[in-house]
Amino acid sequence: MITREQKTNLAKLLATENITVQHRKVETAYFVPKTRLLCLPVWDNMSNDLYDMLVGHEVGHALYTPVEDVQKIKEKKIPHSYYNVVEDIRIDKKMKSKYPGLKKSYFNGYNELLERDFFRLQEKDINSMRFIDRLNVYTKSGYTYNNIDFNDIEQGFIKRSHELDTWQDVEKLVQDIFNYSKEEVFDEEQYQEEMVTVSGSELSERLGDDYEPQEQTEETTAENETDKDRESETSNEEAGYDPENTNEAITDKALEEEKKKLNPQDRDYRDNVYVTLPKRKDAIVPNSRIIELFDRRNSDHYSTYYQQFKQFKQQQLRTVNYMVKEFEMKKSADAYRRTKTSKTGMINMNKLHTYKYSEDIFKRIEVTPGAKNHGMILVVDWSGSMDTCMYDTLVQTMNLVMFCKAVQIPCKVYAFSDIGRKHFYDNNDDFIFGGRYTDTPFIYSQENELILENVTMMELIDTTQKTPVYNKAMTYLYCTMKYFKGRRNRWSHNTDSEDPYFFMPQCMRLGGTPLDSSILHTIDIVNNFQKKYRVQKMTTIFLTDGVGHSSGNITKVANTEYEKEEQYKNYMADQADGNIVISDKQYQFGYNQNIKGYQFMRCHKPMFDYFKHKTNSQLIGFFVTSGRNLSYNDMSNFSKDPYNNSYEEMMKARKELKENGVITKKNIGYDELYILPKSKLEVKDEEVNITTDMTAAKMKQQFLKNFKSKRVSRVLLNKFIDKVA
């Protein structure tokens, strides 16, 4: 399966430099030396070998064809196609010499073009064609095309084509071939009788005065280009000659016209729009500021909140500690399996007395390969739609945090929202809803930058903090958890009636879902985290209940002072009319608007792929469905063909959910994505129902059933343990 990303990387590798490669809706490939831009058509309907050959060929032009000298072709009276044919021989030879692995692709690719009659040779006698056409077919076929006749002069030209090294060599050979082509009407039998293989100088003597380039009569005009950069392009495209020109290399012209047919013919095909990512400012609100915001209105009751949290913690630790022991046993068993014992060469003095009957008197060491330092980042969706499941989400989160704390895995929890970061630093706690987007962590400084939604990353928990700070952060997270459980309506500040009045900071109210923006900022968070704690095995978890805001706008150049002002304020943009391809010089990824998959597949998968490329982190996702049960709409979010979700597929998903508690999806951006209804997110902590008339066996059964329910219900923790044990 050919992918544009693979061929983009191939082009960069072949070029041995970090050129910019774009696949665009253009007829022919071209190279802009000033910007080091290689533009390739969106070829279709071809084999992998043919694609590799075409990419290698165009890279060859970018590497070896001198732009300045090609510009001078326009001043000469030689058809451009002659230069195409001869220069193709030179650059193809250089590419095959530099990359021997391309030889097979070249051979198979050109022969595929011959089989598909790209040279338009059907029902034609190739030996009736001019030498330049016979040379073109003969060399591109790998010198294997049958029944092509060459006289001694032409054999000399072929020999010289093998020896081409510089552009100057190309120019001289083209000049000789063109002058010979004007004399091909001569009696060829006479040439075959009198001529042997001759050099270029000898050919000049034989052709006499007609060899002078100034006496050529055919004049051509290069194809008009309006773009200044495109004027310096290196392309194997014709320069617009009259088809009736008998001196033209007709096979070269045919090849270029047929190659254009490899481009998608679908009128609905959207061209790629190439953009860059904007620079990023700090989007993090540190945990210290979050605690300050909670303290502002709740410090008088903190001791009460803390006592409640301790009770909650004690309740959860009964199960968490058991899972810690289970984790340590799994880890120890795996480590034992991988441990190898080796002799050191040093004598073990405690075994020295056994030297007479045992040779095993040396010290041993145990080596455990693959042992790694783990780290975890959890990113929670802080959007309004999470309202009904936020309580259960935070219970799951706190269980996961307690586990990481117990096994000494550094862990941080972030929440993301589109409420502006500056609101977290306002002294006035009053919140103006319309002003939530007034600031942005992105700096738009040039044309064609992807416009992303505003995002704020709230650092809720850091397990590496000192114990008093950690306890305070957990206490307020516990209060937040109860706030979402006990409030009567969306914007109420009431918790359970028996509790002290708890004030939720206005800036921490639920907002939108800027998922792409949060992914981009989490890259920096994860990389800094790994560096700080020397993490070898990083796990990043995203928990959301829906698809985030899509990214589709790009910045444009302002033409008026008014537009400049508007652009500064609102980041004025045009909706991209095609597939958005984002490049950060080292990596390209795109939002394909044409694939059948639903919004998540089109929009968020590319950003998650980019995240894994930049962080090398294991990526786990939890998707909480909109209802308490699984629906067709829930499944369509992650389907490659959401419009044809069959009844059988839905039943299969529900069966998996019943058996495993979650539905597992792979290769959609996340390494693994777990889909679960809201009902499966609830943590169960019911007491064991024991009665006096129960037998010991029945009591045991009840205890085991109860504990299994507690353990399985902690789905975040279970899946994390599976990944790191």
C-alpha positions, -999 to +999 in steps of 0.1 A: +000+000+000+016+032-012+013+062+011+023+098+004+040+100+037+063+070+028+072+086-006+078+119+010+103+103+034+118+084+005+124+117-014+140+133+016+163+103+021+173+102-016+180+139-016+204+135+014+191+167+027+161+181+045+143+193+014+106+202+015+085+176-003+049+184-014+024+163-032+001+187-051-025+187-078+001+197-106+006+181-140+044+176-137+070+175-110+092+205-104+119+217-081+124+252-067+161+255-057+157+287-037+134+272-012+146+236-017+110+226-026+103+194-045+068+193-057+054+160-069+021+153-086-004+132-067+002+101-089-023+073-089-029+039-105+006+027-104+029+000-089+052+007-060+083+003-083+069+029-107+062+053-079+098+048-065+112+053-100+094+085-105+103+099-071+140+088-076+140+104-110+127+138-098+151+138-069+178+132-094+168+164-112+168+182-079+203+169-070+222+170-103+205+192-129+220+228-126+192+253-127+213+282-140+225+262-170+190+249-178+178+285-179+201+290-208+184+263-229+158+289-237+184+309-256+194+279-278+177+267-310+175+231-299+142+214-288+140+211-250+131+175-254+166+167-266+180+179-233+153+160-215+163+127-231+200+131-226+199+146-192+175+118-180+203+093-190+228+112-169+208+117-137+193+082-138+228+067-141+239+088-111+209+079-090+213+041-097+250+044-089+244+063-056+214+041-046+219+006-061+186-005-045+168+018-070+181-002-100+152-027-098+126+001-094+141+019-124+140-012-146+105-023-136+091+012-136+102+022-170+092-012-184+058-007-169+055+025-188+065+007-220+039-020-214+012+007-208+023+023-241+033+056-224+058+062-253+030+056-279+048+030-299+019+007-307+016-001-344+046+020-351+080+010-365+104+023-340+133+021-365+115+047-386+118+072-358+146+096-353+177+086-333+167+108-303+135+087-299+152+054-304+178+065-278+151+075-254+133+041-256+165+021-256+180+037-225+148+039-205+141+002-211+175-006-195+190-012-230+168-043-234+142-031-259+142-055-288+148-049-325+161-013-324+187-007-351+216+017-347+243+026-372+279+031-362+275+069-356+245+062-333+265+035-315+291+062-308+264+085-294+252+056-272+287+050-259+291+087-251+257+086-232+272+059-209+301+083-200+280+114-192+292+130-160+286+168-161+260+191-176+286+203-200+289+167-213+251+167-218+252+200-237+279+188-261+262+154-267+228+171-273+245+195-298+260+166-317+228+146-317+207+175-329+230+183-357+231+147-367+193+146-365+191+172-392+213+150-414+194+118-408+178+123-442+211+114-457+218+081-473+222+058-442+237+030-462+265+054-471+270+062-434+271+025-425+297+017-452+320+047-445+316+055-408+330+037-378+323+048-342+334+084-341+341+110-315+324+143-311+352+162-328+353+137-357+315+142-361+320+179-363+345+175-391+322+152-411+291+174-407+311+205-416+295+239-415+260+226-406+274+217-372+274+254-361+246+260-336+241+296-348+227+282-381+199+262-365+166+274-378+141+260-353+132+284-325+112+275-295+096+293-266+097+280-230+065+276-212+053+308-195+055+308-157+041+336-137+057+326-104+093+338-101+102+307-082+087+285-108+109+302-135+139+285-119+123+251-117+140+220-129+115+198-147+115+173-175+085+190-189+085+201-226+089+238-233+057+240-254+069+231-290+047+227-320+036+190-322+044+192-359+080+200-353+098+171-369+129+177-349+110+171-316+116+140-295+081+126-299+085+098-274+096+123-247+066+144-255+043+113-254+058+102-221+052+136-204+016+137-217+008+102-205+024+108-171-001+136-166-028+109-169-015+093-137-029+122-118-063+117-102-090+124-128-117+129-101-130+164-104-139+163-067-103+157-057-091+184-034-056+197-036-033+196-006-029+227+014+006+228+030+008+247+064+031+249+094+023+248+131+024+281+149+048+288+177+036+280+212+036+300+244+031+286+278-004+271+282+001+255+316-014+267+348+008+251+375-005+232+404+007+259+428-017+284+411-046+259+412-041+255+449-041+292+454-074+295+435-090+269+458-075+285+489-089+319+480-125+309+490-121+276+508-091+278+532-113+282+563-128+248+558-097+230+545-092+209+577-127+195+573-121+188+536-089+171+544-105+147+570-131+138+544-104+131+519-085+109+543-116+088+548-120+085+511-084+076+506-085+049+533-115+034+516-098+033+482-065+021+495-079-013+505-083-022+469-054-001+455-029-017+479-040-051+468-035-041+432-001-028+441+009-062+455-006-079+424+015-055+402+047-062+421+041-099+418+035-096+380+066-074+377+088-098+398+076-128+378+084-111+345+118-099+358+126-134+370+118-148+336+142-123+320+169-125+346+202-141+336+229-152+360+265-147+350+298-156+367+320-126+375+355-141+375+359-131+412+363-158+439+335-162+464+353-167+496+323-184+512+327-212+486+364-215+486+365-245+509+346-265+482+374-261+456+384-298+458+350-312+446+334-281+429+345-256+403+317-233+411+336-210+435+331-177+417+307-149+425+277-144+404+256-114+393+221-113+381+213-092+351+177-082+343+174-070+307+147-046+298+141-031+333+129+005+328+120+036+347+083+043+342+064+076+341+028+085+335+009+116+323-029+116+324-048+143+304-085+147+313-111+163+291-125+193+311-155+201+287-191+206+295-202+173+281-181+156+308-204+170+334-224+138+340-194+115+342-168+138+358-174+124+393-166+088+382-137+101+361-121+118+390-126+088+413-108+067+386-081+093+384-075+095+421-072+057+423-046+058+395-027+085+412-027+066+445-013+036+427+015+055+411+024+071+444+025+037+461+048+021+434+069+053+430+060+059+394+062+097+388+028+108+376+011+141+367-026+148+359-037+176+336-071+189+326-076+207+293-102+234+285-106+263+261-110+288+289-082+314+285-052+310+308-053+347+318-085+341+336-066+319+361-046+349+371-074+375+374-079+387+410-116+391+403-133+358+405-162+370+384-162+353+350-174+368+318-185+339+296-179+358+263-143+365+272-131+329+276-113+330+242-096+364+246-061+349+249-043+321+231-011+302+236-003+302+199+017+329+180+006+334+144+035+351+127+034+341+090+011+330+062-003+294+060-001+285+097-027+261+111-051+280+134-058+260+166-083+264+193-074+282+225-063+257+252-053+258+289-035+229+305-044+228+342-019+208+363-041+192+389-018+166+405+020+160+407+030+129+428+066+141+430+056+171+451+063+173+489+037+154+509+019+185+523+015+200+489+005+167+473-021+161+501-036+195+496-038+190+458-055+157+463-079+171+489-091+198+465-094+173+437-116+152+461-137+183+467-140+190+430-151+154+426-179+158+451-188+191+436-197+174+403-216+147+421-237+169+444-245+200+425-281+205+415-275+222+382-247+229+358-234+261+373-243+256+410-216+257+437-235+234+461-221+201+473-238+176+496-258+193+522-238+179+551-206+194+538-193+229+542-200+252+514-174+246+487-165+273+461-154+261+427-131+287+410-150+302+382-121+298+357-122+260+363-158+256+351-162+231+323-156+246+288-149+233+253-129+204+239-097+217+221-083+182+217-058+189+190-044+219+208-040+199+240-022+171+222+002+196+208+010+211+242+012+177+258+042+170+235+062+196+254+049+184+288+058+148+281+093+156+267+101+178+297+087+152+321+109+124+306+140+145+307+134+156+343+127+122+358+148+102+334+118+081+323+126+053+299+091+039+294+066+067+291+028+062+292+004+090+282-033+086+287-061+108+273-096+105+286-124+122+267-161+117+261-162+130+225-145+143+195-128+176+199-130+207+178-117+202+143-088+222+128-094+235+093-085+272+092-052+286+081-038+321+083-037+344+053-017+374+043-035+407+050-037+430+020-051+461+037-045+479+070-080+469+081-073+433+074-041+435+093-060+447+123-086+420+120-060+394+115-042+405+146-074+403+167-092+374+152-066+355+133-085+358+101-084+327+080-097+310+049-112+275+052-088+252+036-102+238+004-085+204+005-064+181+026-044+200+051-007+188+053+013+200+083+051+201+082+075+208+110+106+202+087+112+167+100+077+152+099+046+156+078+011+147+087-022+156+073-060+160+078-075+141+049-109+155+042-117+128+016-115+096+037-147+079+047-139+078+084-157+099+109-143+131+125-119+114+148-103+095+120-100+126+099-090+151+125-074+137+156-055+106+144-029+126+125-022+148+156-018+117+178+005+101+152+026+133+154+025+131+192+040+096+192+067+106+167+078+136+188+076+118+222+081+081+217+055+077+244+031+048+247-003+063+240-036+051+256-070+065+252-103+062+271-134+073+253-165+075+274-197+072+255-225+098+255-250+074+271-249+047+296-250+021+269-232+017+236-249+032+206-243+032+168-233+069+170-206+060+196-191+034+173-192+056+142-167+079+158-140+054+152-152+035+122-134+037+088-168+035+072-194+049+096-222+049+070-221+011+067-219+000+104-237-032+101-259-048+127-234-077+130-206-053+138-226-036+165-235-069+180-198-079+180-189-047+198-216-052+225-204-088+230-168-076+235-181-050+260-201-076+279-171-100+281-143-075+288-160-044+302-144-023+274-141-023+236-105-021+224-095-003+192-060-002+178-041+018+151-064+049+151-038+072+166-037+056+200-017+025+206-048+013+222-082+030+227-107+017+252-144+026+246-167+023+275-201+035+284-206+059+314-219+030+335-186+011+331-167+041+345-183+039+380-160+026+407-177+000+429-170-001+466-200-018+481-196-037+514-198-075+514-233-087+521-227-113+548-255-130+568-253-153+598-268-183+580-240-183+553-216-212+551-178-205+551-177-214+514-205-190+506-188-162+526-156-168+507-175-167+474-191-134+484-157-119+494-141-129+461-170-116+441-170-083+459-133-078+455-133-088+418-160-062+413-139-035+431-108-044+411-124-047+376-144-014+381-111+005+384-107+003+346-080+031+342-058+015+368-063-020+354-053-010+319-023+010+331-011-020+352-014-042+321+009-019+302+036-014+328+038-046+347 
